[in-house]
Amino acid sequence: MAWSDQLSSLSRGDKRSITQQLVDLIASAIATGELQPGERLPPIRKLAARAGVNQLTAARAYRRLQDMGLLIASVGRGTFVRSAPIVEPKDGEDDCSWQIYALAQSRTGKGPRLLAASVADGVVPFSLGSFAEELIPVAELAAAGTDALRAATPSTYAYAAVQGQWELREQLAALAADQGYRDAPDQIVVTTGASQALMLAARAVLRPGDVAACESPSFAGIIDALQAAGARVLPVPLDERGLRIDALESMLRSTEIKLLALQPRLQNPTGYDLERERALTLLELAQRHNFFVVEDGVYAPLRFDGDDPGPLRPLDPARVIHVNSLSKTLSPGLRIGWLAASGPVLDRIVAEKHEADMASPTLPQQMAARYLAAGRHGTQVARATAVYRERRDVLLAALEREMAGLARWTHPAGGGHLWLTLRRARSEAPLHRTALAAGVSYLPGSAALVEPPEATHMRISFGACPVELIPEGVRRLAAAIRSQPQATNRDARPAA
């Protein structure tokens, strides 16, 4: 039984006081992992109402748990499980417990913990959004690396230009032209992956307290980038035709936004496209309300079905900042990302890049430039697309067999993910732990949402999952779902 369900069972006949019973109940939930580090607890008023006690008793219990080093309170934000409890150092160890008081509340998301669990032995990795390792063209990259090393000069081992090596920017401009863009090399900034490109774009446009918007659900990296810039982030729902323009228009009637971030082609996590008519209306709204659009196109080349609606940036280069990467088609380890922008915002992005890391590493840029110049990237993308299509088809067939009555899901036209919603909600945290124990991982829906989830969602990633493991992974996941009771609204809290 969930700890919150046990609140109504506090007994005045118990030898322990009501306050101590509350303390023991919450401490036990933390010790067993039911309450995870960083998880927010109910406000004092709600805790008191659920437990049938006065607010002074609830406040006293929280204060005692803080004294024990289990909780931390943040004015205006709430009460949270500590990232790590205060423990006595062992002999010979430095006492670092003071750091918990000195450090601000962590802004780091759940990604590292979820990733570590997803790559454990025996776990079917439906949570991995990375490129399939068996598709990396090792021989071709080795040849490009050897060529780069043979041609190396002292400048190869010095700082690169902040905006990126010119030869790579030329190749990226040519690659973009094949996808419908018209960006010149001097409009491109090389970044350390697309995640840094998103961060730089957000920091260039936003200041703390500004309002930004993104799709709901969205790529967790987009949400992280906007929040890290200090923005208040508002969700805009989407459907099979992409971002819902009616919802955006409703938002704009009462709220001024500075930036909207989205993936208009093969969106992560749904696999949907933004239809052309909606895209044109979106850009009209951007012009009318003077906000930037950050377009993330990392999955656009991996199309299985339907016509490509085309990129946004060529339609309005003054307002659209384009973000892209080689991580989803070539190699995530090279960490080659880039963005394209026009006007004063480009200068700001270059300044943010200089402040962030001076410049991206030189040698990987030279490797990537030589690889792209060899002209084989089109064949590489076609190969990856065929493999991803097969994995998607196997996943859809397995879901139809195992989960037809349990859930509904998107049918992605490409990319590496689909979005699954349970027909009857389960408590997110216990379900996620049960699935991991059963040997299957996924990304809990709350990680892809700005707003609290009203249902139980999952991002199921198939690109990096070996095709032979997919049916077994779906079977394990279905069994885990069936083993969990239907959740109440108050139990639908984020997973660890």
C-alpha positions as CSV (number, residue, x, y, z in Angstrom):
1,M,0.0,0.0,0.0
2,A,1.3,3.5,-0.9
3,W,2.5,5.6,2.0
4,S,-0.1,8.2,1.2
5,D,-2.9,5.6,1.6
6,Q,-1.6,4.7,5.1
7,L,-2.1,8.3,6.3
8,S,-5.7,7.6,7.2
9,S,-4.6,4.6,9.3
10,L,-2.8,6.6,12.0
11,S,-3.9,5.4,15.4
12,R,-4.4,7.4,18.5
13,G,-4.2,4.2,20.4
14,D,-0.6,3.6,19.3
15,K,2.2,4.0,21.9
16,R,3.8,6.5,19.5
17,S,2.5,10.0,19.2
18,I,0.6,11.0,16.0
19,T,3.6,13.1,15.1
20,Q,6.0,10.2,15.5
21,Q,3.8,7.9,13.4
22,L,3.8,10.5,10.6
23,V,7.6,10.8,10.9
24,D,8.0,7.0,10.8
25,L,5.7,6.6,7.9
26,I,7.4,9.1,5.7
27,A,10.9,8.0,6.8
28,S,10.0,4.4,5.9
29,A,8.8,5.5,2.4
30,I,12.1,7.3,1.9
31,A,14.1,4.3,3.1
32,T,12.3,1.8,0.8
33,G,12.6,4.1,-2.2
34,E,8.9,4.8,-2.5
35,L,9.7,8.4,-2.0
36,Q,12.7,9.3,-4.2
37,P,15.4,12.0,-3.8
38,G,14.0,15.3,-5.1
39,E,10.4,14.2,-4.9
40,R,8.0,16.9,-3.7
41,L,5.8,16.1,-0.7
42,P,2.3,17.4,-0.1
43,P,1.9,20.9,1.3
44,I,1.3,20.9,5.1
45,R,-2.3,21.7,4.6
46,K,-2.9,18.7,2.4
47,L,-0.9,16.4,4.5
48,A,-2.9,17.4,7.6
49,A,-6.2,16.9,5.7
50,R,-5.2,13.4,4.4
51,A,-4.0,12.3,7.8
52,G,-6.9,13.8,9.7
53,V,-4.6,15.9,12.0
54,N,-4.2,19.6,12.6
55,Q,-1.7,21.6,10.5
56,L,0.6,22.1,13.5
57,T,1.1,18.4,13.9
58,A,1.9,18.0,10.1
59,A,4.3,20.9,10.3
60,R,6.0,19.4,13.4
61,A,6.5,16.1,11.5
62,Y,8.1,17.8,8.5
63,R,10.4,19.8,10.8
64,R,11.5,16.6,12.6
65,L,12.2,14.9,9.3
66,Q,14.3,18.0,8.2
67,D,16.2,17.7,11.5
68,M,16.9,14.0,10.6
69,G,18.3,15.2,7.2
70,L,15.6,13.5,5.2
71,L,13.7,16.5,3.9
72,I,14.5,20.0,2.7
73,A,12.1,22.9,2.6
74,S,12.3,25.7,0.0
75,V,10.3,28.9,0.6
76,G,7.8,29.3,-2.2
77,R,8.5,25.9,-3.7
78,G,7.6,23.3,-1.1
79,T,9.1,20.4,0.8
80,F,11.3,17.8,-0.9
81,V,13.1,14.6,-0.2
82,R,16.8,15.4,0.1
83,S,19.0,14.5,-2.8
84,A,21.0,12.5,-0.1
85,P,20.4,12.1,3.6
86,I,22.9,13.4,6.1
87,V,25.0,10.5,7.3
88,E,27.9,10.3,9.7
89,P,31.3,10.0,7.8
90,K,33.2,6.8,8.2
91,D,36.7,6.9,9.8
92,G,39.1,8.5,7.4
93,E,36.4,10.1,5.3
94,D,35.8,13.9,5.0
95,D,32.5,15.1,6.4
96,C,30.6,16.5,3.4
97,S,27.2,16.7,5.1
98,W,27.5,20.5,5.3
99,Q,27.2,20.7,1.5
100,I,23.6,19.8,1.6
101,Y,22.9,23.0,3.5
102,A,25.2,25.1,1.3
103,L,23.9,23.8,-2.1
104,A,20.8,25.3,-3.6
105,Q,18.0,22.9,-4.5
106,S,19.2,20.8,-7.4
107,R,18.0,21.6,-10.9
108,T,19.3,18.3,-12.3
109,G,16.6,16.1,-13.7
110,K,16.1,12.3,-13.4
111,G,18.0,11.5,-16.5
112,P,21.3,10.1,-15.1
113,R,19.4,7.7,-12.7
114,L,17.0,6.6,-15.4
115,L,19.9,6.0,-17.9
116,A,21.9,4.0,-15.4
117,A,18.9,1.7,-14.8
118,S,18.1,1.3,-18.5
119,V,21.6,-0.1,-19.4
120,A,21.8,-2.6,-16.6
121,D,22.4,-6.2,-17.6
122,G,19.2,-8.0,-18.6
123,V,17.1,-4.9,-19.0
124,V,15.3,-4.3,-22.3
125,P,16.2,-0.7,-23.0
126,F,13.1,1.1,-24.1
127,S,14.3,4.2,-22.4
128,L,17.4,4.7,-24.5
129,G,17.0,7.5,-27.1
130,S,20.6,7.2,-28.3
131,F,21.7,6.0,-31.8
132,A,22.0,2.2,-32.2
133,E,25.7,1.4,-31.7
134,E,25.7,-1.3,-34.4
135,L,24.8,1.3,-37.0
136,I,27.8,3.5,-36.3
137,P,30.1,3.3,-39.4
138,V,33.2,2.5,-37.4
139,A,35.5,1.9,-40.4
140,E,34.5,5.1,-42.2
141,L,35.0,7.2,-39.1
142,A,38.3,5.5,-38.4
143,A,39.4,6.5,-41.9
144,A,38.3,10.1,-41.4
145,G,40.1,10.2,-38.0
146,T,43.3,8.8,-39.5
147,D,43.1,11.4,-42.3
148,A,42.5,14.2,-39.8
149,L,45.5,13.0,-37.7
150,R,47.8,12.8,-40.8
151,A,46.9,16.3,-41.7
152,A,47.2,17.6,-38.2
153,T,49.1,20.8,-37.5
154,P,49.7,22.5,-34.1
155,S,46.4,24.3,-34.6
156,T,44.6,20.9,-34.5
157,Y,45.5,20.8,-30.8
158,A,44.7,24.4,-30.1
159,Y,41.4,26.2,-29.5
160,A,39.1,26.0,-32.5
161,A,37.1,29.1,-33.7
162,V,34.2,29.7,-31.3
163,Q,31.7,29.3,-34.1
164,G,33.3,26.1,-35.2
165,Q,35.8,25.0,-37.8
166,W,35.1,26.5,-41.2
167,E,35.5,23.2,-43.1
168,L,32.9,21.5,-40.9
169,R,30.5,24.5,-41.2
170,E,30.8,24.2,-45.0
171,Q,29.8,20.5,-44.9
172,L,27.0,21.2,-42.5
173,A,25.6,23.9,-44.7
174,A,25.7,21.5,-47.6
175,L,24.0,18.8,-45.5
176,A,21.3,21.3,-44.5
177,A,20.8,22.3,-48.2
178,D,19.9,18.7,-48.9
179,Q,17.2,18.9,-46.3
180,G,15.7,22.2,-47.6
181,Y,17.7,24.8,-45.7
182,R,19.6,27.8,-47.1
183,D,22.0,28.5,-44.4
184,A,25.5,29.7,-45.1
185,P,28.5,28.5,-43.1
186,D,28.7,31.9,-41.3
187,Q,25.2,31.4,-40.0
188,I,26.1,28.1,-38.3
189,V,27.5,27.6,-34.9
190,V,29.0,24.2,-34.1
191,T,28.0,22.9,-30.6
192,T,28.8,20.0,-28.4
193,G,25.6,18.0,-29.3
194,A,22.1,19.3,-29.9
195,S,21.5,19.6,-26.1
196,Q,24.1,22.4,-25.9
197,A,22.6,24.0,-29.0
198,L,19.2,24.1,-27.2
199,M,20.9,25.5,-24.1
200,L,22.7,28.3,-26.0
201,A,19.6,29.3,-27.9
202,A,17.5,29.5,-24.7
203,R,20.2,31.5,-22.9
204,A,20.6,33.9,-25.8
205,V,16.9,34.7,-25.9
206,L,15.6,34.3,-22.4
207,R,16.2,36.0,-19.1
208,P,15.1,34.7,-15.7
209,G,11.3,35.3,-15.3
210,D,10.6,35.3,-19.1
211,V,7.9,33.0,-20.4
212,A,8.7,30.3,-22.9
213,A,6.5,27.5,-24.3
214,C,7.0,24.0,-25.7
215,E,5.1,21.1,-26.9
216,S,3.3,18.8,-24.5
217,P,4.7,16.1,-24.4
218,S,8.1,17.3,-25.4
219,F,11.8,16.2,-25.5
220,A,13.0,16.4,-22.0
221,G,16.2,18.3,-23.2
222,I,14.0,21.1,-24.4
223,I,12.2,21.4,-21.1
224,D,15.6,21.3,-19.3
225,A,17.1,24.0,-21.5
226,L,14.2,26.4,-21.0
227,Q,14.0,25.9,-17.3
228,A,17.8,26.2,-16.9
229,A,17.6,29.7,-18.6
230,G,15.3,30.7,-15.7
231,A,12.1,30.8,-17.8
232,R,8.6,30.0,-16.8
233,V,7.7,27.2,-19.2
234,L,4.1,26.7,-20.4
235,P,2.9,23.6,-22.3
236,V,1.1,23.6,-25.6
237,P,-0.7,20.4,-26.4
238,L,-0.3,18.5,-29.7
239,D,-2.3,16.0,-31.7
240,E,-1.9,13.9,-34.8
241,R,-1.4,17.1,-36.8
242,G,1.3,18.5,-34.5
243,L,1.2,21.5,-32.2
244,R,-2.3,22.7,-31.5
245,I,-2.4,26.2,-32.9
246,D,-5.7,26.9,-31.2
247,A,-4.2,26.3,-27.8
248,L,-1.2,28.5,-28.7
249,E,-3.5,31.3,-29.8
250,S,-5.4,31.0,-26.5
251,M,-2.2,31.3,-24.6
252,L,-1.0,34.3,-26.5
253,R,-4.2,36.2,-25.8
254,S,-3.2,36.5,-22.1
255,T,0.5,35.8,-22.0
256,E,3.5,37.2,-23.7
257,I,6.1,34.6,-24.6
258,K,9.7,35.1,-25.8
259,L,10.3,31.7,-27.3
260,L,8.5,28.6,-28.5
261,A,10.6,25.4,-28.8
262,L,9.4,22.4,-30.8
263,Q,10.3,19.5,-33.0
264,P,8.1,20.0,-36.0
265,R,9.2,16.9,-37.9
266,L,9.1,13.4,-36.3
267,Q,8.6,14.8,-32.9
268,N,10.1,13.2,-29.8
269,P,8.2,11.4,-28.2
270,T,5.2,11.1,-30.5
271,G,6.7,10.7,-33.9
272,Y,4.1,13.3,-35.2
273,D,4.7,16.0,-37.8
274,L,3.5,19.6,-37.7
275,E,1.3,19.9,-40.8
276,R,2.2,22.7,-43.2
277,E,-0.9,24.8,-42.7
278,R,-0.3,24.9,-38.9
279,A,3.3,25.7,-39.5
280,L,2.4,28.7,-41.6
281,T,0.0,29.9,-38.9
282,L,2.6,29.4,-36.2
283,L,5.0,31.7,-38.1
284,E,2.3,34.3,-38.6
285,L,1.8,34.2,-34.8
286,A,5.5,34.6,-34.2
287,Q,5.6,37.6,-36.4
288,R,2.5,39.2,-34.8
289,H,3.6,38.5,-31.2
290,N,7.4,38.9,-31.7
291,F,8.7,35.6,-30.3
292,F,11.4,33.3,-31.5
293,V,10.9,29.7,-32.7
294,V,13.5,27.1,-31.9
295,E,13.2,24.2,-34.3
296,D,14.8,21.0,-33.3
297,G,15.3,18.8,-36.4
298,V,17.4,15.9,-35.1
299,Y,15.0,13.1,-36.1
300,A,13.8,14.6,-39.4
301,P,16.1,12.5,-41.7
302,L,14.7,9.2,-40.2
303,R,11.4,9.1,-42.0
304,F,9.5,5.8,-42.7
305,D,6.1,7.0,-43.9
306,G,4.4,10.0,-45.4
307,D,5.7,13.2,-47.0
308,D,8.2,15.4,-45.2
309,P,6.4,18.7,-44.4
310,G,9.7,20.5,-44.6
311,P,11.6,22.7,-42.2
312,L,10.5,26.0,-40.6
313,R,13.7,28.0,-40.8
314,P,13.6,28.7,-44.6
315,L,10.1,30.2,-44.1
316,D,11.3,32.8,-41.6
317,P,15.0,32.9,-40.9
318,A,14.7,36.0,-38.8
319,R,12.6,34.3,-36.2
320,V,13.5,30.6,-36.5
321,I,16.6,29.2,-34.8
322,H,17.4,25.7,-36.2
323,V,19.0,23.0,-34.0
324,N,20.4,19.8,-35.3
325,S,23.0,17.0,-34.7
326,L,24.8,14.1,-36.1
327,S,24.1,12.1,-33.0
328,K,20.9,10.4,-34.3
329,T,22.3,9.4,-37.7
330,L,26.0,9.0,-37.4
331,S,27.6,8.9,-33.9
332,P,26.6,10.3,-30.5
333,G,30.1,10.0,-29.3
334,L,31.5,12.6,-31.7
335,R,29.2,15.2,-30.0
336,I,28.7,17.2,-33.2
337,G,25.7,19.4,-33.0
338,W,25.0,22.8,-34.5
339,L,22.5,25.6,-34.8
340,A,21.7,28.1,-37.5
341,A,20.4,31.6,-36.8
342,S,20.3,35.1,-38.3
343,G,20.7,38.6,-37.1
344,P,21.7,39.8,-33.6
345,V,20.6,36.6,-31.9
346,L,23.4,34.8,-33.8
347,D,25.9,37.1,-32.2
348,R,24.4,36.4,-28.8
349,I,24.6,32.7,-29.4
350,V,28.3,32.9,-30.3
351,A,28.9,34.9,-27.1
352,E,27.1,32.3,-25.1
353,K,29.1,29.5,-26.7
354,H,32.3,31.3,-25.9
355,E,31.2,31.7,-22.3
356,A,30.1,28.0,-22.1
357,D,33.2,26.3,-23.2
358,M,35.3,28.6,-25.5
359,A,34.9,26.2,-28.4
360,S,34.0,22.6,-29.2
361,P,36.9,20.1,-29.5
362,T,38.9,20.5,-32.8
363,L,39.7,16.9,-33.7
364,P,36.1,15.6,-33.7
365,Q,35.1,18.5,-35.9
366,Q,37.9,17.7,-38.4
367,M,36.8,14.0,-38.4
368,A,33.2,14.9,-39.0
369,A,34.1,17.3,-41.8
370,R,36.2,14.6,-43.6
371,Y,33.5,12.0,-43.1
372,L,30.8,14.3,-44.6
373,A,33.1,15.3,-47.5
374,A,33.4,11.7,-48.5
375,G,29.8,11.8,-49.5
376,R,28.5,8.6,-47.9
377,H,26.2,10.1,-45.2
378,G,23.1,9.7,-47.4
379,T,23.8,5.9,-47.5
380,Q,24.3,5.9,-43.8
381,V,21.0,7.6,-43.1
382,A,19.1,5.2,-45.5
383,R,20.7,2.3,-43.7
384,A,19.7,3.6,-40.3
385,T,16.1,4.4,-41.5
386,A,15.6,0.9,-42.7
387,V,16.7,-0.6,-39.3
388,Y,14.6,1.9,-37.3
389,R,11.5,1.2,-39.5
390,E,11.8,-2.6,-38.8
391,R,12.1,-2.0,-35.1
392,R,9.1,0.3,-35.1
393,D,7.0,-2.3,-37.0
394,V,8.0,-5.1,-34.6
395,L,7.2,-2.8,-31.6
396,L,3.7,-1.9,-33.0
397,A,2.9,-5.5,-33.7
398,A,4.0,-6.5,-30.1
399,L,2.0,-3.7,-28.6
400,E,-1.1,-4.8,-30.5
401,R,-0.7,-8.4,-29.2
402,E,0.1,-7.6,-25.6
403,M,-1.5,-4.2,-24.8
404,A,-4.6,-3.7,-27.0
405,G,-6.8,-3.5,-23.9
406,L,-4.3,-1.8,-21.6
407,A,-3.1,1.3,-23.5
408,R,-3.2,3.4,-26.6
409,W,-0.1,4.7,-28.5
410,T,1.0,6.8,-31.3
411,H,2.1,5.4,-34.7
412,P,5.3,7.4,-35.5
413,A,6.0,8.2,-39.1
414,G,9.7,8.1,-38.3
415,G,12.2,8.9,-35.6
416,G,12.9,6.6,-32.6
417,H,10.1,6.8,-30.1
418,L,6.4,6.5,-29.6
419,W,4.1,7.8,-26.8
420,L,2.0,5.3,-24.9
421,T,-0.9,6.2,-22.5
422,L,-2.5,3.7,-20.2
423,R,-6.3,3.4,-20.5
424,R,-6.5,3.1,-16.7
425,A,-3.9,5.1,-14.7
426,R,-1.4,3.5,-12.5
427,S,0.8,5.2,-9.9
428,E,3.9,6.2,-11.9
429,A,6.6,5.6,-9.4
430,P,5.7,2.1,-8.3
431,L,5.0,1.0,-11.8
432,H,8.3,2.2,-13.0
433,R,10.1,0.4,-10.2
434,T,8.1,-2.8,-11.0
435,A,9.0,-2.6,-14.7
436,L,12.7,-2.2,-13.9
437,A,12.6,-5.1,-11.5
438,A,10.9,-7.2,-14.3
439,G,13.8,-6.2,-16.7
440,V,12.4,-3.5,-18.9
441,S,13.0,0.3,-18.9
442,Y,11.1,3.2,-20.4
443,L,11.0,7.0,-19.8
444,P,8.1,7.9,-17.4
445,G,5.8,10.4,-19.0
446,S,6.3,13.0,-16.3
447,A,9.9,13.5,-17.6
448,A,8.5,14.7,-21.0
449,L,5.8,17.0,-19.5
450,V,5.9,20.5,-18.0
451,E,2.6,20.1,-16.3
452,P,1.6,17.4,-13.8
453,P,0.4,14.3,-15.7
454,E,-3.4,13.6,-15.7
455,A,-2.8,10.0,-16.9
456,T,0.0,7.5,-16.9
457,H,2.2,8.0,-20.0
458,M,5.4,6.4,-21.2
459,R,7.9,7.2,-23.9
460,I,8.9,3.9,-25.5
461,S,12.1,4.2,-27.5
462,F,12.9,1.6,-30.1
463,G,15.9,2.9,-32.1
464,A,18.6,1.6,-29.8
465,C,16.8,-1.6,-28.7
466,P,17.8,-4.8,-30.6
467,V,14.9,-6.0,-32.6
468,E,15.0,-9.5,-31.1
469,L,14.4,-8.0,-27.6
470,I,11.4,-5.9,-28.5
471,P,8.7,-8.6,-28.2
472,E,10.0,-9.8,-24.8
473,G,10.3,-6.2,-23.6
474,V,6.7,-5.5,-24.4
475,R,5.6,-8.7,-22.7
476,R,7.5,-7.7,-19.5
477,L,6.0,-4.3,-19.6
478,A,2.5,-5.5,-20.1
479,A,2.9,-7.9,-17.1
480,A,4.2,-5.1,-15.0
481,I,1.2,-2.9,-15.8
482,R,-1.2,-5.6,-15.1
483,S,0.4,-6.3,-11.7
484,Q,-0.3,-2.7,-10.5
485,P,-3.6,-1.5,-9.1
486,Q,-5.4,1.4,-10.7
487,A,-4.2,4.7,-9.3
488,T,-6.1,7.5,-7.6
489,N,-5.4,11.1,-8.8
490,R,-3.3,11.7,-5.7
491,D,-1.1,8.7,-6.4
492,A,-0.2,9.8,-10.0
493,R,3.1,11.3,-9.1
494,P,6.3,11.4,-11.0
495,A,8.6,8.3,-11.1
496,A,12.1,8.3,-9.7
